[in-house]
């Protein structure tokens, strides 16, 4: 299959490396300096090259802020039957875009990233495939993700957004709160250092990505739960309620191990 990957960032390069030995792959990247780290593929910096390549599948791996803009720019240069796809962690407005784009499409979300995941060992990682997309496109990504050993889940766009609101917004907000109140430690403990590593990783993400995750319409109710739990925990601390603390720890341990 002739596959065009848009964007030669970390995830774009990952997909190029992953696909280039079994498919005819090209990567489109306006910043030619990023193309230095790609190999075994054609390297494009202009849309005219895309037109000549005639891809059968496009994987849009640009920064989430520009996902739709990048699609709109490349669409006039694609064959009519080319499947277009994204791997964005935020699907805001994508369903509406796909419905008017006039191309078969598939939307997926590898639930891992280069910040924390070991890209050579992904058997404990997950991927979501939006089941509203093109059948053959979904089959392609299902086969690809199975070869990586990923745990695959098929959701609608709405189910995906609800999942992201839970799985990303709560860790993000918890990390923000930790970072907001932390003070420099000359001799930090192991737990503090681990939290710091997570905080640095999360805060290295694109600001627009963090914003869009938190502006997800399902995020508010998830974040509100943090406020409820903090209120309960603060009351236990203020009252030095040993039995209350025991019960609270039992509750959270049950959540962690369930």
C-alpha positions as CSV (number, residue, x, y, z in Angstrom):
1,X,0.0,0.0,0.0
2,X,1.1,3.6,-0.7
3,X,1.0,5.4,2.6
4,X,1.6,9.1,3.2
5,X,2.5,10.1,6.8
6,X,1.9,13.8,7.5
7,X,4.4,15.2,10.0
8,X,7.8,13.9,11.0
9,X,7.6,14.5,14.7
10,X,8.0,11.7,17.2
11,X,4.7,9.9,16.4
12,X,5.0,10.5,12.7
13,X,8.5,9.2,12.6
14,X,7.3,6.2,14.7
15,X,4.7,5.3,12.1
16,X,7.2,5.8,9.2
17,X,9.6,3.4,10.8
18,X,6.8,1.0,11.6
19,X,5.3,0.9,8.1
20,X,8.2,1.5,5.8
21,X,9.4,-2.1,5.5
22,X,6.0,-3.5,4.5
23,X,4.6,-0.6,2.5
24,X,5.6,2.2,0.1
25,X,5.8,5.1,2.5
26,X,6.3,8.8,2.1
27,X,6.4,11.5,4.8
28,X,5.3,15.1,4.3
29,X,7.0,17.6,6.5
30,X,7.4,21.4,5.8
31,X,10.4,21.6,8.2
32,X,13.0,19.9,6.1
33,X,15.3,19.6,9.1
34,X,13.0,17.0,10.7
35,X,13.4,14.8,7.7
36,X,17.0,14.2,8.6
37,X,15.8,11.5,11.0
38,X,13.6,9.6,8.6
39,X,14.8,6.7,6.4
40,X,13.6,4.0,4.0
41,X,10.8,6.3,2.8
42,X,10.3,9.2,0.3
43,X,10.6,12.6,1.9
44,X,8.3,15.4,0.7
45,X,8.2,19.1,1.5
46,X,5.6,20.1,-1.1
47,X,2.1,19.2,-1.9
48,X,2.9,18.7,-5.6
49,X,5.0,15.7,-4.6
50,X,2.0,14.3,-2.7
51,X,-0.1,14.5,-5.9
52,X,2.5,12.6,-7.9
53,X,2.8,9.9,-5.2
54,X,-1.0,9.1,-5.2
55,X,-1.3,7.7,-1.7
56,X,-3.9,5.1,-0.9
57,X,-3.8,6.0,2.8
58,X,-2.9,9.2,4.7
59,X,-2.0,9.1,8.3
60,X,-2.2,12.6,9.8
61,X,0.4,12.9,12.6
62,X,0.8,16.6,12.8
63,X,0.4,18.5,16.1
64,X,-3.2,18.2,17.3
65,X,-3.7,22.0,16.9
66,X,-3.2,21.7,13.1
67,X,-4.8,18.3,12.4
68,X,-7.9,19.6,10.5
69,X,-5.9,22.5,8.8
70,X,-3.3,19.9,7.5
71,X,-6.1,17.8,6.2
72,X,-7.8,20.7,4.4
73,X,-4.4,21.6,2.8
74,X,-3.7,18.2,1.5
75,X,-7.2,17.1,0.4
76,X,-7.1,18.7,-3.1
77,X,-3.9,16.7,-3.9
78,X,-5.3,13.2,-2.9
79,X,-7.0,10.6,-5.1
80,X,-10.8,10.4,-4.6
81,X,-10.6,7.0,-3.0
82,X,-7.7,7.7,-0.7
83,X,-8.5,6.8,2.9
84,X,-7.6,9.7,5.3
85,X,-6.9,9.0,9.0
86,X,-5.7,10.7,12.2
87,X,-4.1,9.5,15.4
88,X,-5.1,12.5,17.4
89,X,-5.7,12.2,21.1
90,X,-8.3,14.9,20.9
91,X,-11.1,14.3,18.4
92,X,-12.8,17.7,18.7
93,X,-14.6,18.6,15.4
94,X,-13.1,15.7,13.6
95,X,-16.3,13.7,13.1
96,X,-17.9,16.8,11.5
97,X,-14.8,17.3,9.3
98,X,-14.8,13.7,8.1
99,X,-18.5,13.8,7.2
100,X,-17.9,16.7,4.8
101,X,-14.5,15.7,3.5
102,X,-15.7,13.3,0.9
103,X,-13.1,10.7,1.6
104,X,-13.3,7.3,3.3
105,X,-11.8,7.8,6.8
106,X,-10.6,6.1,9.9
107,X,-9.8,7.7,13.2
108,X,-7.6,6.0,15.9
109,X,-5.9,6.9,19.1
110,X,-2.8,5.1,20.2
111,X,-3.1,5.6,24.0
112,X,0.6,6.0,24.4
113,X,3.2,8.5,23.5
114,X,7.0,8.9,23.2
115,X,7.1,10.8,26.6
116,X,6.4,7.8,28.8
117,X,5.9,4.7,26.6
118,X,8.6,2.2,25.6
119,X,7.9,2.2,21.9
120,X,9.7,-1.1,21.5
121,X,7.6,-2.9,24.1
122,X,3.9,-1.9,23.8
123,X,2.1,-5.1,25.1
124,X,0.8,-3.2,28.1
125,X,-0.4,-0.2,26.1
126,X,-3.8,0.4,24.5
127,X,-5.2,1.7,21.3
128,X,-8.7,3.0,20.4
129,X,-10.2,2.6,16.9
130,X,-13.3,4.7,16.1
131,X,-15.8,2.2,14.8
132,X,-17.7,4.8,12.8
133,X,-14.9,4.9,10.2
134,X,-14.3,3.1,6.9
135,X,-14.3,-0.7,7.3
136,X,-11.1,-1.4,5.4
137,X,-9.3,1.5,7.1
138,X,-10.4,0.0,10.5
139,X,-9.1,-3.4,9.5
140,X,-5.7,-1.9,8.5
141,X,-5.2,-0.3,11.8
142,X,-6.5,-3.3,13.8
143,X,-4.0,-5.5,12.0
144,X,-1.2,-3.0,12.6
145,X,-2.0,-2.6,16.3
146,X,-2.3,-6.3,16.8
147,X,1.2,-6.8,15.4
148,X,2.4,-4.3,18.0
149,X,0.7,-6.3,20.8
150,X,-1.6,-3.4,21.8
151,X,-4.9,-4.0,23.5
152,X,-7.5,-2.7,21.1
153,X,-10.8,-1.1,21.9
154,X,-13.5,0.0,19.4
155,X,-15.4,3.1,20.5
156,X,-17.6,5.7,18.9
157,X,-16.4,9.3,18.8
158,X,-18.5,10.1,21.8
159,X,-17.3,7.1,23.8
160,X,-13.7,8.0,22.9
161,X,-14.1,11.6,24.2
162,X,-15.6,10.3,27.4
163,X,-12.7,7.9,27.9
164,X,-10.1,10.6,27.2
165,X,-11.9,12.9,29.7
166,X,-11.3,10.2,32.3
167,X,-8.0,8.8,31.4
168,X,-6.2,12.0,30.6
169,X,-7.9,14.9,32.4
170,X,-7.7,13.4,35.9
171,X,-3.9,12.6,35.6
172,X,-3.3,16.0,33.9
173,X,-5.1,18.0,36.6
174,X,-3.6,16.0,39.4
175,X,-0.1,16.7,38.0
176,X,-0.9,20.4,37.6
177,X,-2.0,20.7,41.2
178,X,1.2,18.9,42.4
179,X,3.4,21.2,40.3
180,X,1.5,24.3,41.4
181,X,2.1,23.7,45.1
182,X,5.5,21.9,45.1
183,X,8.6,23.5,46.4
184,X,12.2,22.7,45.6
185,X,13.6,19.8,47.7
186,X,17.3,19.4,48.3
187,X,16.9,15.8,49.3
188,X,13.7,14.6,47.6
189,X,12.3,11.2,48.4
190,X,11.6,8.5,45.8
191,X,7.9,9.3,45.6
192,X,8.5,13.0,45.1
193,X,11.1,12.3,42.4
194,X,8.7,10.0,40.5
195,X,5.9,12.7,40.7
196,X,8.5,15.2,39.4
197,X,9.3,13.0,36.4
198,X,5.7,12.7,35.5
199,X,5.1,16.4,35.9
200,X,8.0,17.3,33.6
201,X,6.7,14.8,31.1
202,X,3.2,16.1,31.1
203,X,4.3,19.7,31.0
204,X,6.5,19.0,28.0
205,X,3.4,18.3,26.0
206,X,2.0,20.9,23.6
207,X,0.0,23.6,25.3
208,X,-2.8,23.2,22.8
209,X,-3.1,19.5,23.5
210,X,-3.3,20.1,27.2
211,X,-5.9,22.8,26.6
212,X,-8.1,20.7,24.3
213,X,-8.0,17.7,26.7
214,X,-9.2,19.9,29.5
215,X,-11.8,21.7,27.4
216,X,-13.3,18.3,26.4
217,X,-17.1,18.7,27.3
218,X,-16.8,15.6,29.5
219,X,-13.8,16.9,31.5
220,X,-15.7,19.1,34.0
221,X,-17.5,16.3,35.8
222,X,-14.3,14.2,36.0
223,X,-12.3,17.1,37.5
224,X,-15.2,17.9,39.9
225,X,-14.7,14.5,41.4
226,X,-11.2,15.5,42.5
227,X,-12.6,18.5,44.3
228,X,-15.1,16.3,46.2
229,X,-12.4,13.8,47.2
230,X,-10.0,16.6,48.3
231,X,-12.8,18.1,50.5
232,X,-13.4,14.7,52.1
233,X,-9.7,14.1,52.7
234,X,-9.1,17.5,54.1
235,X,-11.9,17.0,56.6
236,X,-10.3,13.7,57.7
237,X,-6.9,15.4,58.1
238,X,-8.4,18.4,60.0
239,X,-10.2,16.2,62.4
240,X,-7.3,13.7,62.8
241,X,-10.0,11.0,62.1
242,X,-8.0,7.8,62.3
243,X,-11.0,5.6,61.5
244,X,-12.0,7.9,58.7
245,X,-8.5,7.7,57.2
246,X,-8.5,3.9,57.4
247,X,-11.8,3.8,55.6
248,X,-10.6,6.3,53.0
249,X,-7.3,4.4,52.3
250,X,-9.3,1.1,52.0
251,X,-11.6,2.8,49.4
252,X,-8.7,4.1,47.3
253,X,-6.8,0.8,47.5
254,X,-9.9,-0.9,46.2
255,X,-10.0,1.5,43.3
256,X,-6.3,0.9,42.4
257,X,-6.6,-2.8,42.5
258,X,-10.0,-3.3,40.9
